[in-house]
Amino acid sequence: MIWDVLWSPRKPQTKFAQLRCEIEREKAMNLFIRFAGTYFLFATAWNLYIREDLFFVGAKVLGSGTKAFGIMSYFGIALTFFAFWVWTKCESHEAFIRRLGVSLITLAFCCLFLASFGSVKSTLPYTAQMFGLEPFFADPFLAELDSALHLGIDPWILTHRITEMLNWDNFAVHASILYGPVWVCLAFYLPAIMIFVGEDTRTVNHFVWLYVFSWIVLGNFFALIGQSGGPIYYDNITETLRFAELHQSLAATKGMENSWFAIIQPGLWEAYINQDQALGSGISAFPSLHLGMITVTALYLAQKHVVLRVFGICLVASVMFISVWVGYHYAIDGYFSIVVIYCMHIALKRWSVAPGASGVGFETSCDVAQDAKSLGLRGPMVP
């Protein structure tokens, strides 16, 4: 393949050649970069088939990728301290620069991958129509199932009762920070983060597979099977007043008008009506990708330290609560995602320890210790 010609391992002669060698050495990233490129071509072709406008599709996908990269600017100060901490863990300045270079390239392909995902997600309602199904056909079933699982009470009512009982001022603002920018940083850029902190190849392999599985299988495949808009869009979709009280409760919430939710909610519906696409566009409630990716993040943190394990559980519980509270998801959306991701996590672990297995993904040309040394890793990054 052309990739093998361009990135074939050879003795580094320049700094750039060393960087290419680092990318080739990280077989998980090699796999991810290939997949991201292939998925971009598929997304572009599929959108061209649906929208029949090559310029529109190309401009929107690349524009979304640029925005995904620009999101990192919101975390400028935190990233500076994070980079300094990683630098203190590297054996040399050269090792840090090399690791930073590989991380930035991985980050760029994360942005390309996510822009491609968004473009495919925005076509799901029209894809459902191609199979003779109404857009968001699963909403009535999911709404009734959700209520039945919670003893005849819609879960959003329970979450609103809790926030009212706590008398939490500006809950909407605080929740939108976690549900928006914080989640985006963790969910979008996990592969680049793992490379930057110097994770061993087996760990990178494992969680890159989970990352791709969550975005593609949950976010595209299952999302098409369970096409739904969620409680927040239910009344728009069905032309009923099933969730009118939810809208009234949210409108009466202090700080809601100044939150990220107030911007995203009408924007997503407008993009759907206009058949537009942008970073994060596309309405799909089942299954919850927010819960899927935060579960992947929590599982990654869990294998680092017991404190981080508890923190990860709190993240999952918080995102679950917020997704139901704001009406973006039925509770069943989150339950399904958590169970599926955890089962996939267990399956990948069993695969990696099976007799004769060398880990999930491509076999590495050097062992974990050599990979860690090549990236300047001294030892465990977390005590």
C-alpha positions as CSV (number, residue, x, y, z in Angstrom):
1,M,0.0,0.0,0.0
2,I,1.0,3.6,-0.5
3,W,1.2,4.1,3.2
4,D,3.9,1.4,3.5
5,V,5.9,3.2,0.8
6,L,5.6,6.6,2.4
7,W,6.2,5.4,6.0
8,S,8.4,2.3,5.7
9,P,10.7,2.0,8.7
10,R,14.3,2.8,7.9
11,K,17.2,4.2,9.8
12,P,16.4,7.8,10.8
13,Q,18.7,10.4,9.1
14,T,16.8,13.6,10.1
15,K,14.5,14.8,12.8
16,F,11.6,14.4,10.4
17,A,12.7,10.8,9.6
18,Q,12.8,10.1,13.4
19,L,9.3,11.4,13.7
20,R,8.1,9.1,10.9
21,C,9.8,6.2,12.6
22,E,8.0,7.0,15.8
23,I,4.6,6.9,14.0
24,E,5.5,3.6,12.4
25,R,6.6,2.2,15.7
26,E,3.2,3.0,17.3
27,K,1.3,0.3,15.4
28,A,-2.0,1.3,17.1
29,M,-1.6,4.8,15.7
30,N,-0.7,3.4,12.3
31,L,-3.9,1.5,12.3
32,F,-5.9,4.4,13.6
33,I,-4.5,6.8,11.0
34,R,-5.2,4.4,8.2
35,F,-8.8,3.9,9.5
36,A,-9.3,7.7,9.9
37,G,-8.3,8.3,6.3
38,T,-10.4,5.5,5.0
39,Y,-13.4,6.6,7.0
40,F,-12.9,10.2,5.7
41,L,-13.2,8.8,2.1
42,F,-16.2,6.8,3.0
43,A,-17.9,9.8,4.7
44,T,-17.2,12.0,1.8
45,A,-18.5,9.5,-0.8
46,W,-21.6,8.8,1.3
47,N,-22.4,12.4,1.8
48,L,-21.9,13.1,-1.9
49,Y,-24.4,10.3,-2.7
50,I,-26.9,11.7,-0.2
51,R,-26.4,15.4,-0.9
52,E,-25.1,15.4,-4.5
53,D,-22.8,18.3,-3.9
54,L,-19.1,17.6,-3.7
55,F,-18.1,21.2,-2.9
56,F,-20.6,21.4,0.0
57,V,-19.5,18.0,1.4
58,G,-15.8,18.7,1.2
59,A,-15.9,22.2,2.6
60,K,-18.2,21.1,5.5
61,V,-16.1,18.1,6.5
62,L,-12.8,19.9,6.4
63,G,-14.4,22.9,8.1
64,S,-15.6,20.7,10.9
65,G,-12.1,19.2,11.2
66,T,-10.6,22.6,11.6
67,K,-13.1,23.5,14.3
68,A,-12.3,20.2,16.1
69,F,-8.7,21.2,16.2
70,G,-9.6,24.7,17.4
71,I,-11.5,23.4,20.4
72,M,-8.2,22.7,22.0
73,S,-7.6,26.5,22.4
74,Y,-10.3,26.5,25.1
75,F,-7.9,24.5,27.3
76,G,-4.7,26.6,26.6
77,I,-3.6,27.1,30.2
78,A,-4.5,23.6,31.3
79,L,-2.6,22.1,28.3
80,T,0.4,24.2,29.0
81,F,0.7,22.8,32.5
82,F,-0.1,19.3,31.2
83,A,2.7,19.6,28.6
84,F,5.1,20.8,31.3
85,W,4.2,17.8,33.5
86,V,4.9,15.4,30.6
87,W,8.2,17.1,29.8
88,T,9.3,16.4,33.4
89,K,8.7,12.7,32.8
90,C,10.7,12.5,29.6
91,E,14.3,11.4,29.5
92,S,15.4,14.2,27.3
93,H,14.2,17.3,25.4
94,E,14.5,15.3,22.2
95,A,12.2,12.6,23.5
96,F,9.7,15.2,24.5
97,I,9.7,16.9,21.1
98,R,9.4,13.5,19.3
99,R,6.5,12.5,21.5
100,L,4.8,15.9,21.0
101,G,5.2,15.6,17.2
102,V,3.5,12.1,17.1
103,S,0.8,13.4,19.5
104,L,0.0,16.4,17.2
105,I,-0.2,14.2,14.1
106,T,-2.5,11.8,16.0
107,L,-4.5,14.8,17.1
108,A,-4.9,16.0,13.5
109,F,-6.2,12.6,12.5
110,C,-8.6,12.6,15.5
111,C,-10.1,15.8,14.1
112,L,-10.4,14.4,10.6
113,F,-12.0,11.2,12.0
114,L,-14.5,13.2,14.1
115,A,-15.4,15.5,11.3
116,S,-16.1,12.5,9.1
117,F,-18.2,10.9,11.9
118,G,-20.3,14.1,12.2
119,S,-20.9,14.2,8.4
120,V,-22.1,10.5,8.5
121,K,-24.2,11.1,11.6
122,S,-26.0,14.0,10.0
123,T,-27.2,11.7,7.1
124,L,-28.7,9.0,9.4
125,P,-32.4,10.3,9.1
126,Y,-32.1,10.3,5.3
127,T,-30.4,6.9,5.3
128,A,-33.4,5.6,7.3
129,Q,-35.7,6.9,4.6
130,M,-33.7,5.0,2.0
131,F,-34.7,1.8,3.8
132,G,-38.4,2.9,3.9
133,L,-38.3,4.1,7.5
134,E,-39.5,7.4,8.9
135,P,-36.7,9.5,10.5
136,F,-36.6,9.1,14.2
137,F,-39.0,6.1,14.0
138,A,-37.8,4.6,17.4
139,D,-38.8,7.6,19.6
140,P,-42.3,6.4,20.6
141,F,-41.0,2.9,21.5
142,L,-38.0,4.2,23.5
143,A,-40.1,6.8,25.4
144,E,-42.5,4.1,26.5
145,L,-39.7,1.7,27.3
146,D,-37.9,4.3,29.3
147,S,-41.0,5.1,31.3
148,A,-41.8,1.4,31.9
149,L,-38.3,0.7,33.2
150,H,-38.7,3.5,35.8
151,L,-42.0,2.4,37.2
152,G,-44.1,4.5,34.9
153,I,-42.2,7.8,35.5
154,D,-40.2,9.5,32.8
155,P,-36.5,9.6,34.1
156,W,-36.1,13.3,33.4
157,I,-38.7,14.0,36.0
158,L,-36.6,12.2,38.6
159,T,-33.5,14.2,37.7
160,H,-35.3,17.5,37.9
161,R,-36.7,16.6,41.3
162,I,-33.2,15.9,42.5
163,T,-31.8,19.3,41.3
164,E,-34.8,21.1,42.8
165,M,-34.2,19.3,46.1
166,L,-30.5,20.3,46.1
167,N,-31.4,23.9,45.2
168,W,-28.3,24.0,42.9
169,D,-28.1,27.5,41.4
170,N,-26.8,27.6,37.9
171,F,-26.8,23.8,37.5
172,A,-27.5,24.3,33.8
173,V,-24.3,26.3,33.4
174,H,-22.1,23.9,35.4
175,A,-23.6,20.9,33.7
176,S,-23.1,22.3,30.3
177,I,-19.3,22.7,31.0
178,L,-18.9,19.1,31.8
179,Y,-21.3,17.9,29.1
180,G,-19.7,20.1,26.5
181,P,-16.0,21.2,26.6
182,V,-14.8,18.8,29.2
183,W,-16.4,15.8,27.6
184,V,-15.2,17.0,24.1
185,C,-11.6,17.1,25.3
186,L,-11.7,13.6,26.8
187,A,-13.8,11.9,24.2
188,F,-12.4,13.6,21.0
189,Y,-8.7,13.4,21.7
190,L,-8.1,10.2,23.8
191,P,-5.7,8.6,21.3
192,A,-3.5,11.7,21.2
193,I,-3.6,12.0,25.0
194,M,-2.4,8.4,25.4
195,I,0.4,8.9,23.0
196,F,1.4,12.2,24.7
197,V,1.6,10.6,28.2
198,G,3.6,7.7,26.8
199,E,1.3,4.8,27.3
200,D,2.6,1.4,26.4
201,T,1.6,-0.2,23.1
202,R,-0.8,-2.7,24.6
203,T,-2.8,0.0,26.4
204,V,-2.9,2.2,23.3
205,N,-4.1,-0.7,21.1
206,H,-6.8,-1.6,23.6
207,F,-8.3,1.8,24.0
208,V,-8.0,2.9,20.4
209,W,-10.1,-0.1,19.5
210,L,-12.7,0.9,22.1
211,Y,-12.5,4.5,20.8
212,V,-13.2,3.5,17.2
213,F,-15.9,0.9,18.3
214,S,-17.7,3.6,20.3
215,W,-17.8,6.2,17.6
216,I,-18.5,3.9,14.6
217,V,-20.5,0.9,16.0
218,L,-22.5,2.9,18.6
219,G,-22.5,6.2,16.8
220,N,-23.3,5.0,13.3
221,F,-24.5,1.4,13.2
222,F,-26.7,1.2,16.3
223,A,-27.7,4.9,15.9
224,L,-29.2,3.9,12.5
225,I,-31.0,0.9,13.9
226,G,-32.4,2.9,16.8
227,Q,-33.0,6.2,15.0
228,S,-34.3,8.6,17.6
229,G,-34.2,12.3,18.5
230,G,-34.6,12.0,22.3
231,P,-37.1,13.6,24.7
232,I,-35.9,17.2,23.8
233,Y,-37.0,16.8,20.2
234,Y,-39.8,14.3,20.7
235,D,-42.6,16.8,20.4
236,N,-41.0,18.4,17.2
237,I,-40.8,14.9,15.7
238,T,-44.2,13.5,16.6
239,E,-46.1,16.8,16.7
240,T,-47.4,16.0,20.2
241,L,-47.0,17.5,23.7
242,R,-45.5,14.3,25.3
243,F,-42.6,16.2,26.7
244,A,-44.0,19.7,27.0
245,E,-43.4,19.8,30.8
246,L,-39.7,19.0,30.2
247,H,-39.4,22.1,28.0
248,Q,-41.2,24.2,30.6
249,S,-39.0,22.9,33.4
250,L,-35.8,23.6,31.4
251,A,-37.0,27.1,30.4
252,A,-37.6,27.9,34.1
253,T,-34.2,26.7,35.1
254,K,-31.8,29.5,36.3
255,G,-28.9,30.1,33.9
256,M,-30.3,27.9,31.2
257,E,-30.4,30.8,28.7
258,N,-26.6,31.4,29.2
259,S,-25.6,27.7,29.0
260,W,-24.1,25.7,26.2
261,F,-27.4,23.8,25.9
262,A,-29.2,26.9,24.9
263,I,-26.9,27.2,21.9
264,I,-26.7,23.6,20.9
265,Q,-30.3,22.5,21.1
266,P,-31.9,24.9,18.5
267,G,-28.7,24.7,16.4
268,L,-29.0,20.9,16.0
269,W,-32.6,21.1,15.0
270,E,-32.0,23.9,12.5
271,A,-29.1,21.9,10.9
272,Y,-31.4,18.9,10.5
273,I,-34.2,21.0,8.9
274,N,-31.7,22.7,6.6
275,Q,-29.9,19.4,5.8
276,D,-26.7,21.2,7.0
277,Q,-23.7,19.7,8.7
278,A,-21.1,21.0,11.1
279,L,-19.0,19.7,13.9
280,G,-21.3,18.0,16.4
281,S,-24.3,18.2,14.1
282,G,-26.6,15.3,13.6
283,I,-29.5,14.3,15.9
284,S,-29.2,10.8,17.4
285,A,-30.3,9.8,20.8
286,F,-30.0,6.0,20.9
287,P,-27.5,4.9,21.9
288,S,-25.8,7.7,23.9
289,L,-22.4,8.4,22.4
290,H,-21.8,10.7,25.4
291,L,-22.1,7.8,27.7
292,G,-20.2,5.5,25.4
293,M,-17.1,7.6,25.2
294,I,-17.1,8.7,28.8
295,T,-17.2,5.0,29.7
296,V,-14.2,4.4,27.5
297,T,-12.4,7.3,29.3
298,A,-13.5,5.9,32.7
299,L,-12.1,2.4,31.8
300,Y,-8.8,4.0,30.8
301,L,-8.6,5.9,34.0
302,A,-9.6,2.9,36.1
303,Q,-6.5,0.9,35.1
304,K,-4.2,3.8,36.1
305,H,-5.0,4.3,39.8
306,V,-7.8,3.6,42.3
307,V,-8.5,7.3,42.8
308,L,-8.8,7.8,39.0
309,R,-11.1,4.8,39.0
310,V,-13.5,6.6,41.4
311,F,-13.1,9.8,39.4
312,G,-14.1,7.9,36.2
313,I,-17.2,6.4,37.9
314,C,-18.2,9.9,39.0
315,L,-17.7,11.1,35.4
316,V,-20.0,8.4,34.0
317,A,-22.7,9.0,36.7
318,S,-22.6,12.8,36.1
319,V,-22.8,12.5,32.3
320,M,-25.6,10.0,32.7
321,F,-27.5,12.3,35.0
322,I,-27.0,15.4,32.8
323,S,-28.0,13.6,29.6
324,V,-31.3,12.6,31.1
325,W,-31.8,16.0,32.9
326,V,-31.4,18.1,29.7
327,G,-33.6,15.6,27.7
328,Y,-31.0,14.8,25.1
329,H,-31.3,11.1,25.9
330,Y,-33.6,8.6,27.3
331,A,-32.1,6.8,30.2
332,I,-32.1,3.5,28.2
333,D,-29.7,5.2,25.7
334,G,-27.1,5.5,28.4
335,Y,-27.7,2.1,29.9
336,F,-27.2,0.5,26.6
337,S,-24.0,2.3,25.8
338,I,-22.4,1.6,29.2
339,V,-23.2,-2.1,29.0
340,V,-22.0,-2.5,25.3
341,I,-18.7,-0.7,25.9
342,Y,-18.0,-2.6,29.1
343,C,-18.7,-5.9,27.3
344,M,-16.4,-4.9,24.5
345,H,-13.7,-3.9,27.0
346,I,-13.9,-7.4,28.6
347,A,-13.8,-9.1,25.2
348,L,-10.7,-7.2,24.1
349,K,-9.0,-8.0,27.4
350,R,-9.7,-11.7,26.9
351,W,-8.5,-11.5,23.3
352,S,-5.3,-9.9,24.3
353,V,-4.5,-12.6,26.9
354,A,-5.5,-15.6,24.8
355,P,-2.8,-18.2,24.1
356,G,-0.6,-16.9,21.3
357,A,-2.1,-13.4,21.3
358,S,0.4,-10.5,21.3
359,G,-2.2,-7.8,22.0
360,V,-5.1,-6.3,20.2
361,G,-4.3,-4.7,16.9
362,F,-1.1,-5.0,14.8
363,E,1.8,-6.9,16.3
364,T,4.6,-4.6,17.3
365,S,8.1,-5.0,16.1
366,C,9.6,-4.3,19.5
367,D,8.3,-5.1,23.0
368,V,6.5,-2.7,25.3
369,A,9.7,-1.7,27.2
370,Q,11.4,-0.8,24.0
371,D,8.4,1.2,22.8
372,A,8.3,3.1,26.1
373,K,12.0,3.8,25.9
374,S,11.8,5.1,22.4
375,L,9.2,7.6,23.5
376,G,11.2,8.7,26.5
377,L,9.1,7.1,29.2
378,R,10.8,6.5,32.5
379,G,8.1,4.6,34.2
380,P,4.4,4.7,35.2
381,M,3.1,8.2,34.8
382,V,0.6,7.9,37.7
383,P,1.7,6.4,41.1
